Amino acid sequence: MSKSNLEKQEAKLKALNQKIKDEKNKVEQRLGKQIISQNVFGYFDIRFAFS
């Protein structure tokens, strides 16, 4: 394989890795927001159950 082909593949791999990282961050943020909202609603359920 020539050097330019390797460089092209490396650039594609770096771009793909960045896409994967971006998607992972999106999923983690959505999951974090979901967990927070569930905990907030759970807190209010408990608070009003004992009031």
Buried (B, 14 or more C-beta within 10 A) or exposed (E): EEEEEEEEEEEEEEEEEEEEEEEEEEEEEEEEEEEEEEEEEEEEEEEEEEE
